């Protein structure tokens, strides 16, 4: 899964900090550093849609 999609899902409240960290394979406190670094280097506006079906998360570009 694209790490940017996971970070956007976290920022929009679809994932908890713990879930985001697990998916990214980092510790919870590192998520904020990753988010800051991503916002510093990626100035493009990207839109994603997240849906939950049967307990699974699906994130797609809109």
mmJSON file of the N, C-alpha and C atoms, coordinates in Angstrom:
{"data_MODEL":{"atom_site":{
"group_PDB":["ATOM","ATOM","ATOM","ATOM","ATOM","ATOM","ATOM","ATOM","ATOM","ATOM","ATOM","ATOM","ATOM","ATOM","ATOM","ATOM","ATOM","ATOM","ATOM","ATOM","ATOM","ATOM","ATOM","ATOM","ATOM","ATOM","ATOM","ATOM","ATOM","ATOM","ATOM","ATOM","ATOM","ATOM","ATOM","ATOM","ATOM","ATOM","ATOM","ATOM","ATOM","ATOM","ATOM","ATOM","ATOM","ATOM","ATOM","ATOM","ATOM","ATOM","ATOM","ATOM","ATOM","ATOM","ATOM","ATOM","ATOM","ATOM","ATOM","ATOM","ATOM","ATOM","ATOM","ATOM","ATOM","ATOM","ATOM","ATOM","ATOM","ATOM","ATOM","ATOM","ATOM","ATOM","ATOM","ATOM","ATOM","ATOM","ATOM","ATOM","ATOM","ATOM","ATOM","ATOM","ATOM","ATOM","ATOM","ATOM","ATOM","ATOM","ATOM","ATOM","ATOM","ATOM","ATOM","ATOM","ATOM","ATOM","ATOM","ATOM","ATOM","ATOM","ATOM","ATOM","ATOM","ATOM","ATOM","ATOM","ATOM","ATOM","ATOM","ATOM","ATOM","ATOM","ATOM","ATOM","ATOM","ATOM","ATOM","ATOM","ATOM","ATOM","ATOM","ATOM","ATOM","ATOM","ATOM","ATOM","ATOM","ATOM","ATOM","ATOM","ATOM","ATOM","ATOM","ATOM","ATOM","ATOM","ATOM","ATOM","ATOM","ATOM","ATOM","ATOM","ATOM","ATOM","ATOM","ATOM","ATOM","ATOM","ATOM","ATOM","ATOM","ATOM","ATOM","ATOM","ATOM","ATOM","ATOM","ATOM","ATOM","ATOM","ATOM","ATOM","ATOM","ATOM","ATOM","ATOM","ATOM","ATOM","ATOM","ATOM","ATOM","ATOM","ATOM","ATOM","ATOM","ATOM","ATOM","ATOM","ATOM","ATOM","ATOM","ATOM","ATOM","ATOM"],
"id":[1,2,3,4,5,6,7,8,9,10,11,12,13,14,15,16,17,18,19,20,21,22,23,24,25,26,27,28,29,30,31,32,33,34,35,36,37,38,39,40,41,42,43,44,45,46,47,48,49,50,51,52,53,54,55,56,57,58,59,60,61,62,63,64,65,66,67,68,69,70,71,72,73,74,75,76,77,78,79,80,81,82,83,84,85,86,87,88,89,90,91,92,93,94,95,96,97,98,99,100,101,102,103,104,105,106,107,108,109,110,111,112,113,114,115,116,117,118,119,120,121,122,123,124,125,126,127,128,129,130,131,132,133,134,135,136,137,138,139,140,141,142,143,144,145,146,147,148,149,150,151,152,153,154,155,156,157,158,159,160,161,162,163,164,165,166,167,168,169,170,171,172,173,174,175,176,177,178,179,180,181,182,183,184,185,186],
"type_symbol":["N","C","C","N","C","C","N","C","C","N","C","C","N","C","C","N","C","C","N","C","C","N","C","C","N","C","C","N","C","C","N","C","C","N","C","C","N","C","C","N","C","C","N","C","C","N","C","C","N","C","C","N","C","C","N","C","C","N","C","C","N","C","C","N","C","C","N","C","C","N","C","C","N","C","C","N","C","C","N","C","C","N","C","C","N","C","C","N","C","C","N","C","C","N","C","C","N","C","C","N","C","C","N","C","C","N","C","C","N","C","C","N","C","C","N","C","C","N","C","C","N","C","C","N","C","C","N","C","C","N","C","C","N","C","C","N","C","C","N","C","C","N","C","C","N","C","C","N","C","C","N","C","C","N","C","C","N","C","C","N","C","C","N","C","C","N","C","C","N","C","C","N","C","C","N","C","C","N","C","C","N","C","C","N","C","C"],
"label_atom_id":["N","CA","C","N","CA","C","N","CA","C","N","CA","C","N","CA","C","N","CA","C","N","CA","C","N","CA","C","N","CA","C","N","CA","C","N","CA","C","N","CA","C","N","CA","C","N","CA","C","N","CA","C","N","CA","C","N","CA","C","N","CA","C","N","CA","C","N","CA","C","N","CA","C","N","CA","C","N","CA","C","N","CA","C","N","CA","C","N","CA","C","N","CA","C","N","CA","C","N","CA","C","N","CA","C","N","CA","C","N","CA","C","N","CA","C","N","CA","C","N","CA","C","N","CA","C","N","CA","C","N","CA","C","N","CA","C","N","CA","C","N","CA","C","N","CA","C","N","CA","C","N","CA","C","N","CA","C","N","CA","C","N","CA","C","N","CA","C","N","CA","C","N","CA","C","N","CA","C","N","CA","C","N","CA","C","N","CA","C","N","CA","C","N","CA","C","N","CA","C","N","CA","C","N","CA","C","N","CA","C","N","CA","C","N","CA","C"],
"label_alt_id":[null,null,null,null,null,null,null,null,null,null,null,null,null,null,null,null,null,null,null,null,null,null,null,null,null,null,null,null,null,null,null,null,null,null,null,null,null,null,null,null,null,null,null,null,null,null,null,null,null,null,null,null,null,null,null,null,null,null,null,null,null,null,null,null,null,null,null,null,null,null,null,null,null,null,null,null,null,null,null,null,null,null,null,null,null,null,null,null,null,null,null,null,null,null,null,null,null,null,null,null,null,null,null,null,null,null,null,null,null,null,null,null,null,null,null,null,null,null,null,null,null,null,null,null,null,null,null,null,null,null,null,null,null,null,null,null,null,null,null,null,null,null,null,null,null,null,null,null,null,null,null,null,null,null,null,null,null,null,null,null,null,null,null,null,null,null,null,null,null,null,null,null,null,null,null,null,null,null,null,null,null,null,null,null,null,null],
"label_comp_id":["UNK","UNK","UNK","UNK","UNK","UNK","UNK","UNK","UNK","UNK","UNK","UNK","UNK","UNK","UNK","UNK","UNK","UNK","UNK","UNK","UNK","UNK","UNK","UNK","UNK","UNK","UNK","UNK","UNK","UNK","UNK","UNK","UNK","UNK","UNK","UNK","UNK","UNK","UNK","UNK","UNK","UNK","UNK","UNK","UNK","UNK","UNK","UNK","UNK","UNK","UNK","UNK","UNK","UNK","UNK","UNK","UNK","UNK","UNK","UNK","UNK","UNK","UNK","UNK","UNK","UNK","UNK","UNK","UNK","UNK","UNK","UNK","UNK","UNK","UNK","UNK","UNK","UNK","UNK","UNK","UNK","UNK","UNK","UNK","UNK","UNK","UNK","UNK","UNK","UNK","UNK","UNK","UNK","UNK","UNK","UNK","UNK","UNK","UNK","UNK","UNK","UNK","UNK","UNK","UNK","UNK","UNK","UNK","UNK","UNK","UNK","UNK","UNK","UNK","UNK","UNK","UNK","UNK","UNK","UNK","UNK","UNK","UNK","UNK","UNK","UNK","UNK","UNK","UNK","UNK","UNK","UNK","UNK","UNK","UNK","UNK","UNK","UNK","UNK","UNK","UNK","UNK","UNK","UNK","UNK","UNK","UNK","UNK","UNK","UNK","UNK","UNK","UNK","UNK","UNK","UNK","UNK","UNK","UNK","UNK","UNK","UNK","UNK","UNK","UNK","UNK","UNK","UNK","UNK","UNK","UNK","UNK","UNK","UNK","UNK","UNK","UNK","UNK","UNK","UNK","UNK","UNK","UNK","UNK","UNK","UNK"],
"label_asym_id":["A","A","A","A","A","A","A","A","A","A","A","A","A","A","A","A","A","A","A","A","A","A","A","A","A","A","A","A","A","A","A","A","A","A","A","A","A","A","A","A","A","A","A","A","A","A","A","A","A","A","A","A","A","A","A","A","A","A","A","A","A","A","A","A","A","A","A","A","A","A","A","A","A","A","A","A","A","A","A","A","A","A","A","A","A","A","A","A","A","A","A","A","A","A","A","A","A","A","A","A","A","A","A","A","A","A","A","A","A","A","A","A","A","A","A","A","A","A","A","A","A","A","A","A","A","A","A","A","A","A","A","A","A","A","A","A","A","A","A","A","A","A","A","A","A","A","A","A","A","A","A","A","A","A","A","A","A","A","A","A","A","A","A","A","A","A","A","A","A","A","A","A","A","A","A","A","A","A","A","A","A","A","A","A","A","A"],
"label_entity_id":["1","1","1","1","1","1","1","1","1","1","1","1","1","1","1","1","1","1","1","1","1","1","1","1","1","1","1","1","1","1","1","1","1","1","1","1","1","1","1","1","1","1","1","1","1","1","1","1","1","1","1","1","1","1","1","1","1","1","1","1","1","1","1","1","1","1","1","1","1","1","1","1","1","1","1","1","1","1","1","1","1","1","1","1","1","1","1","1","1","1","1","1","1","1","1","1","1","1","1","1","1","1","1","1","1","1","1","1","1","1","1","1","1","1","1","1","1","1","1","1","1","1","1","1","1","1","1","1","1","1","1","1","1","1","1","1","1","1","1","1","1","1","1","1","1","1","1","1","1","1","1","1","1","1","1","1","1","1","1","1","1","1","1","1","1","1","1","1","1","1","1","1","1","1","1","1","1","1","1","1","1","1","1","1","1","1"],
"label_seq_id":[1,1,1,2,2,2,3,3,3,4,4,4,5,5,5,6,6,6,7,7,7,8,8,8,9,9,9,10,10,10,11,11,11,12,12,12,13,13,13,14,14,14,15,15,15,16,16,16,17,17,17,18,18,18,19,19,19,20,20,20,21,21,21,22,22,22,23,23,23,24,24,24,25,25,25,26,26,26,27,27,27,28,28,28,29,29,29,30,30,30,31,31,31,32,32,32,33,33,33,34,34,34,35,35,35,36,36,36,37,37,37,38,38,38,39,39,39,40,40,40,41,41,41,42,42,42,43,43,43,44,44,44,45,45,45,46,46,46,47,47,47,48,48,48,49,49,49,50,50,50,51,51,51,52,52,52,53,53,53,54,54,54,55,55,55,56,56,56,57,57,57,58,58,58,59,59,59,60,60,60,61,61,61,62,62,62],
"pdbx_PDB_ins_code":[null,null,null,null,null,null,null,null,null,null,null,null,null,null,null,null,null,null,null,null,null,null,null,null,null,null,null,null,null,null,null,null,null,null,null,null,null,null,null,null,null,null,null,null,null,null,null,null,null,null,null,null,null,null,null,null,null,null,null,null,null,null,null,null,null,null,null,null,null,null,null,null,null,null,null,null,null,null,null,null,null,null,null,null,null,null,null,null,null,null,null,null,null,null,null,null,null,null,null,null,null,null,null,null,null,null,null,null,null,null,null,null,null,null,null,null,null,null,null,null,null,null,null,null,null,null,null,null,null,null,null,null,null,null,null,null,null,null,null,null,null,null,null,null,null,null,null,null,null,null,null,null,null,null,null,null,null,null,null,null,null,null,null,null,null,null,null,null,null,null,null,null,null,null,null,null,null,null,null,null,null,null,null,null,null,null],
"Cartn_x":[0.849,0.0,0.897,0.515,1.256,1.263,2.446,2.571,1.845,1.822,1.115,-0.372,-0.93,-2.354,-2.652,-1.762,-1.931,-1.875,-0.923,-0.794,-2.008,-2.544,-3.744,-4.931,-5.053,-6.142,-6.039,-4.833,-4.63,-5.026,-4.574,-4.873,-6.374,-7.089,-8.535,-9.344,-8.66,-9.343,-9.837,-9.445,-9.867,-9.035,-7.848,-6.953,-6.526,-6.288,-5.704,-4.196,-3.547,-2.091,-1.446,-1.951,-1.404,-1.565,-2.747,-2.985,-2.074,-1.95,-1.094,0.35,0.827,2.2,2.408,1.436,1.55,1.653,0.805,0.806,2.119,2.627,3.871,5.099,4.932,6.052,6.996,6.438,7.239,6.595,7.296,6.725,5.786,4.819,3.822,4.398,5.456,6.032,6.711,7.049,7.688,6.682,5.401,4.378,4.35,4.419,4.379,5.583,6.741,7.933,7.743,7.195,6.939,5.94,4.909,3.909,4.52,5.372,6.009,6.937,7.741,8.656,7.893,6.785,5.997,5.402,4.927,4.329,5.392,6.613,7.703,8.145,8.071,8.579,7.487,6.26,5.177,4.148,4.218,3.306,2.084,1.95,0.81,-0.418,-1.554,-2.811,-3.296,-3.407,-3.817,-5.094,-6.058,-7.336,-7.528,-7.916,-8.142,-9.498,-10.054,-11.295,-11.024,-11.463,-11.267,-12.626,-12.75,-13.97,-13.614,-14.512,-14.308,-15.431,-15.052,-16.018,-15.562,-16.436,-16.133,-14.845,-14.58,-13.395,-12.113,-12.16,-10.931,-10.997,-9.856,-9.751,-9.31,-10.034,-9.678,-9.482,-8.313,-8.003,-7.744,-8.438,-8.278,-8.21,-7.569,-7.518,-8.89,-9.216,-10.477,-10.189],
"Cartn_y":[-1.178,0.0,1.245,2.238,3.485,4.195,4.527,5.16,6.496,7.227,8.515,8.322,7.261,6.983,6.685,5.939,5.61,6.879,7.766,9.005,9.911,9.955,10.758,10.173,8.859,8.206,8.53,8.554,8.924,10.382,11.272,12.691,12.966,12.181,12.376,11.616,10.895,10.233,8.829,8.25,6.894,5.852,6.224,5.332,5.989,5.171,5.688,5.82,6.509,6.637,5.256,4.388,3.032,2.245,2.316,1.601,2.127,3.439,4.06,3.595,3.612,3.191,1.724,0.883,-0.539,-0.756,-0.077,-0.24,0.253,1.382,1.949,1.199,0.42,-0.335,0.518,1.514,2.401,2.498,3.166,3.428,4.622,4.677,5.745,7.138,7.37,8.712,9.107,8.123,8.422,8.873,8.588,8.959,10.467,11.217,12.681,13.213,12.609,13.02,12.731,11.558,11.216,12.184,12.54,13.475,14.842,15.301,16.598,16.567,15.518,15.394,15.296,14.59,14.443,15.784,16.553,17.845,18.831,18.688,19.573,19.281,18.011,17.632,17.476,17.269,17.016,18.124,19.078,20.217,20.01,18.85,18.584,18.271,18.678,18.349,17.006,16.036,14.691,14.353,13.806,13.467,11.96,11.409,9.981,9.741,8.589,8.178,6.874,6.796,5.585,4.98,3.691,2.982,1.742,1.37,0.171,-0.807,-1.984,-3.041,-4.321,-4.921,-6.184,-6.102,-4.958,-4.801,-4.517,-4.413,-4.121,-2.689,-2.045,-0.664,-0.62,0.133,0.319,1.809,2.185,3.579,3.721,4.697,4.877,6.363,6.669,8.044,8.467,9.74,10.276,11.389],
"Cartn_z":[0.0,0.0,0.0,-0.757,-0.859,0.505,0.988,2.303,2.365,1.24,1.237,1.469,0.92,1.119,2.579,3.208,4.625,5.468,5.164,5.932,5.745,4.534,4.283,5.044,5.044,5.785,7.273,7.819,9.229,9.458,8.581,8.733,8.681,7.918,7.78,8.825,9.714,10.81,10.519,9.375,9.053,9.789,10.234,10.962,12.267,13.276,14.515,14.322,15.235,15.184,15.216,16.063,16.192,14.89,14.277,13.018,11.909,11.838,10.831,11.001,12.228,12.503,12.139,12.448,12.117,10.612,9.856,8.401,7.809,8.341,7.835,8.338,9.395,9.951,10.766,11.462,12.304,13.679,14.61,15.926,15.821,16.718,16.691,16.658,17.44,17.49,16.181,15.339,14.066,13.003,13.211,12.234,12.045,13.128,13.032,12.26,12.45,11.699,10.22,9.9,8.504,7.868,8.627,8.105,7.842,8.754,8.574,7.364,7.247,6.113,4.791,4.797,3.576,3.163,4.135,3.787,3.334,3.812,3.391,1.958,1.552,0.228,-0.821,-0.407,-1.361,-1.261,-2.143,-2.124,-3.005,-3.63,-4.491,-3.651,-4.132,-3.479,-4.015,-3.144,-3.545,-2.792,-3.499,-2.887,-2.91,-1.77,-1.649,-1.018,-1.3,-0.674,0.06,1.289,2.079,2.417,2.235,2.579,3.388,4.281,5.087,4.769,4.317,4.018,4.709,5.475,6.154,6.957,7.556,8.396,7.653,6.316,5.563,5.028,5.018,4.574,3.123,2.3,0.896,0.671,0.153,-0.11,-1.605,-2.231,-3.668,-4.0,-5.132,-5.625,-6.092,-5.88,-6.398,-7.361],
"occupancy":[1.0,1.0,1.0,1.0,1.0,1.0,1.0,1.0,1.0,1.0,1.0,1.0,1.0,1.0,1.0,1.0,1.0,1.0,1.0,1.0,1.0,1.0,1.0,1.0,1.0,1.0,1.0,1.0,1.0,1.0,1.0,1.0,1.0,1.0,1.0,1.0,1.0,1.0,1.0,1.0,1.0,1.0,1.0,1.0,1.0,1.0,1.0,1.0,1.0,1.0,1.0,1.0,1.0,1.0,1.0,1.0,1.0,1.0,1.0,1.0,1.0,1.0,1.0,1.0,1.0,1.0,1.0,1.0,1.0,1.0,1.0,1.0,1.0,1.0,1.0,1.0,1.0,1.0,1.0,1.0,1.0,1.0,1.0,1.0,1.0,1.0,1.0,1.0,1.0,1.0,1.0,1.0,1.0,1.0,1.0,1.0,1.0,1.0,1.0,1.0,1.0,1.0,1.0,1.0,1.0,1.0,1.0,1.0,1.0,1.0,1.0,1.0,1.0,1.0,1.0,1.0,1.0,1.0,1.0,1.0,1.0,1.0,1.0,1.0,1.0,1.0,1.0,1.0,1.0,1.0,1.0,1.0,1.0,1.0,1.0,1.0,1.0,1.0,1.0,1.0,1.0,1.0,1.0,1.0,1.0,1.0,1.0,1.0,1.0,1.0,1.0,1.0,1.0,1.0,1.0,1.0,1.0,1.0,1.0,1.0,1.0,1.0,1.0,1.0,1.0,1.0,1.0,1.0,1.0,1.0,1.0,1.0,1.0,1.0,1.0,1.0,1.0,1.0,1.0,1.0,1.0,1.0,1.0,1.0,1.0,1.0],
"B_iso_or_equiv":[0.0,0.0,0.0,0.0,0.0,0.0,0.0,0.0,0.0,0.0,0.0,0.0,0.0,0.0,0.0,0.0,0.0,0.0,0.0,0.0,0.0,0.0,0.0,0.0,0.0,0.0,0.0,0.0,0.0,0.0,0.0,0.0,0.0,0.0,0.0,0.0,0.0,0.0,0.0,0.0,0.0,0.0,0.0,0.0,0.0,0.0,0.0,0.0,0.0,0.0,0.0,0.0,0.0,0.0,0.0,0.0,0.0,0.0,0.0,0.0,0.0,0.0,0.0,0.0,0.0,0.0,0.0,0.0,0.0,0.0,0.0,0.0,0.0,0.0,0.0,0.0,0.0,0.0,0.0,0.0,0.0,0.0,0.0,0.0,0.0,0.0,0.0,0.0,0.0,0.0,0.0,0.0,0.0,0.0,0.0,0.0,0.0,0.0,0.0,0.0,0.0,0.0,0.0,0.0,0.0,0.0,0.0,0.0,0.0,0.0,0.0,0.0,0.0,0.0,0.0,0.0,0.0,0.0,0.0,0.0,0.0,0.0,0.0,0.0,0.0,0.0,0.0,0.0,0.0,0.0,0.0,0.0,0.0,0.0,0.0,0.0,0.0,0.0,0.0,0.0,0.0,0.0,0.0,0.0,0.0,0.0,0.0,0.0,0.0,0.0,0.0,0.0,0.0,0.0,0.0,0.0,0.0,0.0,0.0,0.0,0.0,0.0,0.0,0.0,0.0,0.0,0.0,0.0,0.0,0.0,0.0,0.0,0.0,0.0,0.0,0.0,0.0,0.0,0.0,0.0,0.0,0.0,0.0,0.0,0.0,0.0],
"pdbx_formal_charge":[null,null,null,null,null,null,null,null,null,null,null,null,null,null,null,null,null,null,null,null,null,null,null,null,null,null,null,null,null,null,null,null,null,null,null,null,null,null,null,null,null,null,null,null,null,null,null,null,null,null,null,null,null,null,null,null,null,null,null,null,null,null,null,null,null,null,null,null,null,null,null,null,null,null,null,null,null,null,null,null,null,null,null,null,null,null,null,null,null,null,null,null,null,null,null,null,null,null,null,null,null,null,null,null,null,null,null,null,null,null,null,null,null,null,null,null,null,null,null,null,null,null,null,null,null,null,null,null,null,null,null,null,null,null,null,null,null,null,null,null,null,null,null,null,null,null,null,null,null,null,null,null,null,null,null,null,null,null,null,null,null,null,null,null,null,null,null,null,null,null,null,null,null,null,null,null,null,null,null,null,null,null,null,null,null,null],
"auth_seq_id":[1,1,1,2,2,2,3,3,3,4,4,4,5,5,5,6,6,6,7,7,7,8,8,8,9,9,9,10,10,10,11,11,11,12,12,12,13,13,13,14,14,14,15,15,15,16,16,16,17,17,17,18,18,18,19,19,19,20,20,20,21,21,21,22,22,22,23,23,23,24,24,24,25,25,25,26,26,26,27,27,27,28,28,28,29,29,29,30,30,30,31,31,31,32,32,32,33,33,33,34,34,34,35,35,35,36,36,36,37,37,37,38,38,38,39,39,39,40,40,40,41,41,41,42,42,42,43,43,43,44,44,44,45,45,45,46,46,46,47,47,47,48,48,48,49,49,49,50,50,50,51,51,51,52,52,52,53,53,53,54,54,54,55,55,55,56,56,56,57,57,57,58,58,58,59,59,59,60,60,60,61,61,61,62,62,62],
"auth_comp_id":["UNK","UNK","UNK","UNK","UNK","UNK","UNK","UNK","UNK","UNK","UNK","UNK","UNK","UNK","UNK","UNK","UNK","UNK","UNK","UNK","UNK","UNK","UNK","UNK","UNK","UNK","UNK","UNK","UNK","UNK","UNK","UNK","UNK","UNK","UNK","UNK","UNK","UNK","UNK","UNK","UNK","UNK","UNK","UNK","UNK","UNK","UNK","UNK","UNK","UNK","UNK","UNK","UNK","UNK","UNK","UNK","UNK","UNK","UNK","UNK","UNK","UNK","UNK","UNK","UNK","UNK","UNK","UNK","UNK","UNK","UNK","UNK","UNK","UNK","UNK","UNK","UNK","UNK","UNK","UNK","UNK","UNK","UNK","UNK","UNK","UNK","UNK","UNK","UNK","UNK","UNK","UNK","UNK","UNK","UNK","UNK","UNK","UNK","UNK","UNK","UNK","UNK","UNK","UNK","UNK","UNK","UNK","UNK","UNK","UNK","UNK","UNK","UNK","UNK","UNK","UNK","UNK","UNK","UNK","UNK","UNK","UNK","UNK","UNK","UNK","UNK","UNK","UNK","UNK","UNK","UNK","UNK","UNK","UNK","UNK","UNK","UNK","UNK","UNK","UNK","UNK","UNK","UNK","UNK","UNK","UNK","UNK","UNK","UNK","UNK","UNK","UNK","UNK","UNK","UNK","UNK","UNK","UNK","UNK","UNK","UNK","UNK","UNK","UNK","UNK","UNK","UNK","UNK","UNK","UNK","UNK","UNK","UNK","UNK","UNK","UNK","UNK","UNK","UNK","UNK","UNK","UNK","UNK","UNK","UNK","UNK"],
"auth_asym_id":["A","A","A","A","A","A","A","A","A","A","A","A","A","A","A","A","A","A","A","A","A","A","A","A","A","A","A","A","A","A","A","A","A","A","A","A","A","A","A","A","A","A","A","A","A","A","A","A","A","A","A","A","A","A","A","A","A","A","A","A","A","A","A","A","A","A","A","A","A","A","A","A","A","A","A","A","A","A","A","A","A","A","A","A","A","A","A","A","A","A","A","A","A","A","A","A","A","A","A","A","A","A","A","A","A","A","A","A","A","A","A","A","A","A","A","A","A","A","A","A","A","A","A","A","A","A","A","A","A","A","A","A","A","A","A","A","A","A","A","A","A","A","A","A","A","A","A","A","A","A","A","A","A","A","A","A","A","A","A","A","A","A","A","A","A","A","A","A","A","A","A","A","A","A","A","A","A","A","A","A","A","A","A","A","A","A"],
"auth_atom_id":["N","CA","C","N","CA","C","N","CA","C","N","CA","C","N","CA","C","N","CA","C","N","CA","C","N","CA","C","N","CA","C","N","CA","C","N","CA","C","N","CA","C","N","CA","C","N","CA","C","N","CA","C","N","CA","C","N","CA","C","N","CA","C","N","CA","C","N","CA","C","N","CA","C","N","CA","C","N","CA","C","N","CA","C","N","CA","C","N","CA","C","N","CA","C","N","CA","C","N","CA","C","N","CA","C","N","CA","C","N","CA","C","N","CA","C","N","CA","C","N","CA","C","N","CA","C","N","CA","C","N","CA","C","N","CA","C","N","CA","C","N","CA","C","N","CA","C","N","CA","C","N","CA","C","N","CA","C","N","CA","C","N","CA","C","N","CA","C","N","CA","C","N","CA","C","N","CA","C","N","CA","C","N","CA","C","N","CA","C","N","CA","C","N","CA","C","N","CA","C","N","CA","C","N","CA","C","N","CA","C","N","CA","C","N","CA","C"],
"pdbx_PDB_model_num":[1,1,1,1,1,1,1,1,1,1,1,1,1,1,1,1,1,1,1,1,1,1,1,1,1,1,1,1,1,1,1,1,1,1,1,1,1,1,1,1,1,1,1,1,1,1,1,1,1,1,1,1,1,1,1,1,1,1,1,1,1,1,1,1,1,1,1,1,1,1,1,1,1,1,1,1,1,1,1,1,1,1,1,1,1,1,1,1,1,1,1,1,1,1,1,1,1,1,1,1,1,1,1,1,1,1,1,1,1,1,1,1,1,1,1,1,1,1,1,1,1,1,1,1,1,1,1,1,1,1,1,1,1,1,1,1,1,1,1,1,1,1,1,1,1,1,1,1,1,1,1,1,1,1,1,1,1,1,1,1,1,1,1,1,1,1,1,1,1,1,1,1,1,1,1,1,1,1,1,1,1,1,1,1,1,1]
}}}
